[in-house]
Amino acid sequence: MLERKVVVGPFQCNCRILVCPNTGHAMVLDPGDESQKILREIEKAEADLKKKIQVKYLMHTHGHLDHIAATKDLKAKLGAEAVIAIHGDDEPLYQQLKMQAGLFGLPYGDPDPIEKRIEHEERITLGDLKLDVVHTPGHSPGSVCLRLHQDSATGASEKLYTGDTLFYLSVGRTDLWGADGDLMFKMIRSRILTLDGDTKVCPGHGPDSTIGTEKKQNPFLS
């Protein structure tokens, strides 16, 4: 798998571009801002692969503005093939992008419509890559993680893209609209910390970690 991380916007969101090297099929995960910066990174990935990349999904771990603000512009540039996807429980939040932005004095308009509502345990396929949706409500009602399965060709460990649910030695906020702290911790313990310890944790902000590190060292989970 080819992966590119692009840190975007005033909230420093980790936007990730995941590409199947065999097919060129790709996903842009959490396109939170700076669409041109994301597009340039796609072009660099194409140069590395020496093939055209086809973005199949504009995917979102949740509906907060710092994870969705570049989606409309990317959709216009990438075309109909790039499907806008998010969990249905965060659709009200997603639709309020303009209102969310106004709270911070940011000039974002209304978003494009959602085209795919992902569900817990749904499998997303990108060429040879397989990702499972793990619904982890708490930071927001429709927060999800995406579990990328082990690469059988290289033996690379599994990865879990955790959005704003779990960070390196921290956890997501639960003081925003629709948040539920008790539920978030329940989901972290039952659906995240049960994974193998060497599973790489790839959060929506900040550095990566592993499940083992978070189980042993995260002060919020002791």
C-alpha positions in Angstrom: 0.0 0.0 0.0 1.1 3.5 -0.7 0.1 6.0 2.0 0.5 9.8 2.1 -0.2 12.0 5.1 -1.0 15.6 4.5 -1.5 17.9 7.6 -4.0 20.5 6.6 -5.9 23.5 7.8 -5.8 25.6 11.0 -6.7 22.6 13.1 -3.8 20.5 11.7 -5.9 17.6 10.6 -4.1 14.5 9.3 -5.6 13.9 5.9 -4.4 10.6 4.5 -4.3 9.3 0.9 -4.5 5.5 0.8 -3.6 3.9 -2.6 -3.6 0.3 -3.9 -0.4 0.2 -5.9 -1.7 -2.5 -8.2 -4.9 -0.8 -9.3 -4.3 2.8 -8.5 -7.6 2.9 -6.6 -7.5 5.3 -3.7 -9.3 7.0 -0.8 -8.8 10.4 0.6 -9.5 10.2 4.3 -10.6 13.3 6.2 -10.0 16.0 3.6 -10.2 18.8 6.2 -8.8 21.8 4.2 -6.3 22.9 1.6 -7.6 20.9 -1.3 -4.8 22.1 -3.6 -2.2 20.7 -1.2 -4.1 17.4 -1.2 -4.2 17.3 -5.0 -0.5 18.0 -5.2 0.1 15.0 -2.9 -2.0 12.8 -5.2 0.1 14.0 -8.2 3.3 13.1 -6.3 1.9 9.6 -5.5 1.1 9.2 -9.2 4.7 10.0 -10.1 5.9 7.5 -7.6 3.6 4.7 -8.9 4.0 5.8 -12.5 0.3 5.3 -13.0 -2.9 7.3 -12.8 -4.7 7.3 -9.4 -8.4 7.0 -9.2 -9.9 8.4 -6.0 -12.9 6.2 -5.3 -13.9 7.7 -1.9 -13.8 11.0 -0.1 -14.1 9.3 3.2 -14.7 10.9 6.7 -14.2 9.5 10.2 -16.7 12.1 11.4 -18.5 15.3 10.5 -16.5 18.1 12.2 -15.4 20.9 10.0 -11.7 20.2 10.2 -12.3 16.8 8.6 -14.7 17.7 5.9 -14.0 21.3 4.7 -12.1 20.4 1.5 -14.5 17.7 0.4 -16.6 19.9 -1.9 -13.7 21.4 -3.8 -12.0 17.9 -4.1 -15.3 16.5 -5.5 -15.4 19.2 -8.1 -11.8 18.5 -9.2 -12.0 14.7 -9.0 -15.4 14.1 -10.4 -18.3 11.8 -9.9 -16.1 8.7 -9.3 -15.0 10.1 -5.9 -17.9 9.1 -3.7 -18.6 11.3 -0.6 -18.9 8.9 2.4 -19.6 9.2 6.1 -21.6 7.4 8.8 -25.3 8.4 8.7 -25.4 9.4 12.3 -23.0 12.3 11.5 -25.1 13.5 8.6 -26.7 16.4 10.6 -23.2 17.5 11.7 -21.8 17.3 8.2 -24.7 19.3 6.8 -23.9 22.1 9.3 -20.4 22.8 7.9 -21.3 26.5 7.2 -22.6 27.0 10.7 -19.6 25.2 12.3 -17.2 27.3 10.2 -19.0 30.5 11.3 -18.2 29.8 14.9 -14.5 30.2 14.0 -14.9 32.9 11.5 -13.9 30.6 8.6 -15.4 31.1 5.1 -16.7 27.6 4.3 -20.0 27.2 2.5 -22.6 24.5 2.5 -21.2 21.0 1.7 -22.1 18.7 -1.2 -24.6 15.9 -0.5 -23.5 12.7 1.1 -23.5 9.9 -1.5 -22.7 6.9 0.7 -23.7 6.3 4.4 -21.2 3.8 5.8 -22.2 1.3 8.5 -20.5 -0.7 11.3 -18.6 -3.7 10.0 -19.1 -2.7 6.4 -16.1 -3.6 4.2 -14.6 -0.9 1.9 -12.5 -2.2 -0.9 -9.8 -0.3 -2.8 -8.4 -2.6 -5.4 -6.5 -5.2 -3.2 -6.9 -3.2 0.0 -9.6 -4.1 2.5 -10.8 -1.7 5.2 -13.6 -2.4 7.7 -15.7 0.3 9.3 -15.7 0.3 13.1 -18.4 2.6 14.4 -17.1 4.3 17.6 -19.6 6.9 18.7 -18.8 9.2 21.5 -16.7 12.1 20.1 -19.6 12.5 17.7 -22.6 10.2 17.0 -21.3 8.9 13.8 -17.6 8.7 14.6 -15.9 5.7 13.0 -12.5 4.1 12.7 -11.3 2.3 9.6 -9.4 -0.9 10.1 -6.9 -1.7 7.3 -6.2 -5.4 7.2 -2.7 -6.8 7.2 -0.9 -6.7 3.9 -0.4 -10.4 3.1 2.3 -9.6 0.5 4.5 -7.6 2.8 3.5 -8.8 6.2 2.9 -5.2 7.3 0.9 -4.9 10.5 -2.7 -3.8 10.5 -3.6 -0.1 10.8 -6.5 1.6 12.5 -7.4 5.1 11.4 -9.1 6.5 14.5 -10.2 10.0 13.5 -10.7 12.0 16.7 -11.6 9.0 18.9 -8.1 7.9 20.0 -4.9 9.9 19.8 -1.3 9.2 20.9 -1.7 9.1 24.7 -5.0 10.9 24.5 -8.6 10.6 23.5 -11.2 12.7 21.7 -13.1 15.6 23.2 -16.6 14.9 24.5 -17.8 18.5 25.1 -19.1 19.1 21.6 -22.6 18.6 20.1 -23.8 15.0 20.2 -20.8 13.8 22.2 -21.0 11.1 24.9 -18.0 10.5 27.0 -19.2 7.3 28.6 -20.1 5.8 25.3 -16.7 6.8 23.7 -14.7 5.1 26.4 -17.0 2.0 26.1 -16.3 1.9 22.4 -12.5 2.4 22.8 -12.3 -0.5 25.2 -14.6 -2.9 23.4 -13.9 -2.1 19.7 -10.3 -0.7 19.7 -8.2 -1.9 22.6 -9.3 -5.5 21.8 -7.1 -5.4 18.6 -3.6 -6.8 18.5 -1.1 -4.7 20.3 1.1 -4.2 17.2 -1.8 -2.6 15.3 -0.7 0.9 14.3 -3.0 3.7 15.5 -3.3 6.5 12.9 -5.2 9.4 14.4 -6.8 12.4 12.9 -4.3 14.8 14.6 -0.8 14.3 15.9 1.6 11.4 15.8 0.9 7.7 15.2 0.9 5.1 17.9 0.1 1.5 18.5 -2.7 -0.3 20.3 -0.1 -1.8 22.7 1.3 1.7 23.6 -2.2 3.1 24.2 -3.1 0.1 26.5 0.0 0.5 28.6 0.6 4.3 28.6 -2.5 6.3 27.8 -3.4 8.0 31.0 -7.1 8.4 30.0 -7.4 4.6 29.7 -5.8 3.4 32.9 
